[in-house]
Amino acid sequence: MAAIGLVLTAFGLNRLVTHVERVVDADGRRPLLASLQRDRPGPARIRVVAIGGGHGLASALRGLKVYCDSVTAIVTVADDGGSSGRLRRDLGVVPPGDIRNCLAALADEEELLTTLFEYRFADGELAGHSFGNLFLTAMADIAGDFEEGVRAASKVLAVRGQVLPVSLDAITLVAHMADGQEIIGESAITAAGGQIVQLRLEPDAPLPLPDALQAIMAADVILIGPGSLYTSILPNLLVPGITAAIRHSKAAKLFVCNVMTQPGETSHYTASDHLAALSRHLGSTLVDAILVNDHPPTVLRAQYEANGSVPVVIDADALAAMHVQVVLGGLLWEGDRVRHDSDKLARAILGWVEGRLNLKLLPRRWGSGPLSQTAPADLRPSR
């Protein structure tokens, strides 16, 4: 019953927005909502492309949509576990889970949509499926393919920006481990708990989505991460054409490092180890700079360490040898779990972009000095 109520609420909100959009100004020429949006101070007019997947990418999108008027998420489609994996096996659809998270993060009614999309059925044949995954699967069937289904869903949900699957092909991850094992499938790789040496895709040449390539080439800023290095970030970058487009793009390029190491993927990794993994797979780090949290958690630290997850160490000398700019900041949100604070992360990213592109993107309500010194994100050059 709770799920039905949420569906009806979402439908009602959509009808309300549609009604408001049809109301016109007194001069009868412009829709009222468009007029209000056009006349108020707008967000930064830069084109941001964020590449990754999972909750890490969604967290970044949640903050960026407040400050930027053009945000594109390019999202991994290699998931083979849980509800997404079942839909992939049973119906042959692109696994929708990571797409679902990003759509909810960019939606106007984010809290409502997140609750609705994360709702999981407990009984019957639908047990374990999330409503959001079923919704996207249905939209893809109605629209004729997954890409059009996501585009249609974005309109229904009033998404601020666009969410693009990196490919429409069925992609499987294959990891070569330090002990010589070859492990197939995203969920199996994470569960193995070993040290990943190399990752590859099957098939080895999935077709990139043309819109994803176009977005990268047109971007002013390209973000890689945050997210699981081997199961969210690299699966995008290993799709042929994606890395080449990033290299040729004139955008400013930033790697957003995770706050904590991830057991089964990046155990014992330092900040430079994350970039070294990119270079090992792609031939270079691809980025101009790396953004790293330098305020480790306190309340939950012992709990995370007991599970093999520790704060990512900032190894300044190794990073300096890679010739990338290092940007440090207090980016942490520590509630029932440890993750990036969406607003701090967005301001940190745009603070770096301001300096890189010589732009003014953020309101100066934190003081008259440079943003990197006065914003709550506490940005400062590494030493």
C-alpha positions, -999 to +999 in steps of 0.1 A: +000+000+000+029+024+008+042+019-027+008+026-043+006+058-023+040+070-034+031+062-071-001+083-067+018+111-051+044+112-079+016+112-105-001+141-087+031+161-086+037+155-123+001+167-131+007+198-110+039+207-128+022+201-161-006+224-151+017+252-139+037+250-172+005+257-191-003+289-172+008+319-193+019+354-183-004+383-186+011+391-220+001+356-232+034+349-248+055+329-223+046+300-200+048+313-164+072+287-152+096+293-180+094+331-174+102+327-137+131+304-144+145+327-171+143+359-150+158+346-118+196+343-113+206+311-131+231+283-123+265+282-139+264+279-177+290+252-181+286+217-195+296+191-170+300+154-178+303+130-149+314+094-156+309+065-132+281+047-115+266+036-082+259+058-052+292+077-056+281+092-090+246+099-077+260+118-048+280+141-071+250+146-094+228+156-064+251+185-056+260+195-092+224+200-103+220+229-078+249+249-094+250+238-130+225+241-158+239+213-180+249+180-163+253+147-181+259+114-164+275+086-184+268+055-165+281+019-164+259-010-177+279-040-164+258-048-133+249-084-130+237-088-094+205-082-075+174-069-093+193-055-122+210-088-128+177-107-127+161-083-153+192-086-175+191-124-175+153-127-177+144-100-201+177-092-219+175-055-209+204-031-200+208-034-163+189-003-149+202+000-114+229+026-118+208+046-143+179+045-117+202+060-090+213+088-113+178+097-125+166+100-089+196+122-080+189+146-108+151+147-104+134+178-091+115+158-065+146+139-055+136+127-020+102+114-032+117+097-063+146+082-043+121+067-018+099+054-046+127+041-068+144+023-039+112+006-028+117-032-030+090-057-032+091-082-004+068-111-016+059-131-046+076-132-080+087-095-076+105-101-043+138-083-044+130-061-074+131-023-069+103-003-083+127+020-101+142-009-120+108-022-131+097+014-141+128+018-163+123-016-178+087-008-186+096+026-201+122+009-223+096-016-236+071+012-242+096+035-260+111+007-281+147+006-267+165+014-235+180+047-246+146+061-256+131+047-224+156+066-202+150+097-222+112+094-217+117+086-180+138+118-177+109+139-190+084+123-168+106+128-137+116+164-146+153+154-145+177+184-145+202+172-170+206+139-189+215+103-179+232+082-206+241+045-206+277+042-218+266+015-242+235-005-251+255-037-255+254-065-229+288-060-211+304-085-188+334-077-166+363-101-164+390-095-137+425-110-137+436-114-101+470-113-084+467-151-076+462-160-112+424-164-111+401-151-137+368-140-123+338-133-145+309-109-136+307-077-115+291-093-084+316-122-084+346-098-087+335-078-057+327-109-037+361-126-044+379-102-021+412-106-039+436-081-056+426-071-091+455-067-115+437-061-148+401-057-159+386-063-193+352-063-210+334-091-228+327-084-256+360-065-259+346-039-282+311-029-272+297+001-291+297+034-272+265+054-272+269+082-298+253+107-275+278+099-248+307+106-272+291+139-282+286+149-246+322+143-238+335+163-268+312+192-260+320+193-223+336+221-204+343+198-174+347+160-173+345+143-139+357+107-134+343+093-102+335+091-074+326+054-074+339+019-073+371+020-093+369-014-110+331-020-112+318+016-118+345+038-133+368+016-154+339-003-171+329+031-187+365+040-197+372+006-213+344+010-238+362+018-271+359+054-280+352+068-246+388+072-235+398+086-269+370+112-267+381+122-232+417+127-245+406+148-274+381+168-255+393+203-245+374+200-212+391+204-178+394+169-164+391+159-127+393+126-109+372+125-077+388+100-054+367+079-030+367+088+007+374+052+018+391+022+003+367-005-009+373-042+002+374-065-028+384-036-052+408-011-037+420-025-004+451-007+008+450+018-022+464+052-018+452+082-038+480+076-063+471+039-066+437+050-080+454+070-108+480+043-114+451+019-121+437+043-147+471+046-163+477+008-163+444+002-181+442+033-203+478+043-210+475+075-189+456+090-160+435+111-184+430+139-159+445+173-150+438+170-113+427+147-085+403+158-057+408+140-024+391+143+010+416+152+038+391+152+067+389+114+076+358+102+094+358+099+132+325+085+144+323+055+120+360+050+114+364+020+137+334+003+123+347+007+087+382-004+096+367-036+112+353-044+077+386-037+059+379-002+047+401+027+057+405+064+046+423+068+014+459+079+021+471+111+004+506+101-008+517+136-019+551+126-033+537+099-055+510+122-068+535+149-076+555+124-097+524+118-118+522+155-127+486+161-118+473+189-096+462+177-062+432+194-046+424+187-010+391+194+009+368+185+037+342+166+016+328+142+042+293+134+052+292+111+082+258+099+092+248+062+092+276+057+067+306+075+053+303+092+019+309+125+001+287+154+011+269+163-021+270+200-016+306+202-004+317+180-033+299+201-059+314+234-045+348+218-044+346+207-080+333+241-092+359+259-070+386+240-089+369+248-122+368+285-114+406+286-111+412+263-140+389+281-165+391+316-149+354+317-144+331+328-116+306+301-110+296+302-073+279+329-052+303+348-030+284+344+002+314+328+020+336+359+020+355+382-003+386+361-007+392+333-032+367+305-029+394+279-024+403+297+009+369+306+022+343+281+011+332+254+037+347+228+014+380+240+028+400+237-004+437+245-005+467+234-025+484+203-014+519+206+001 
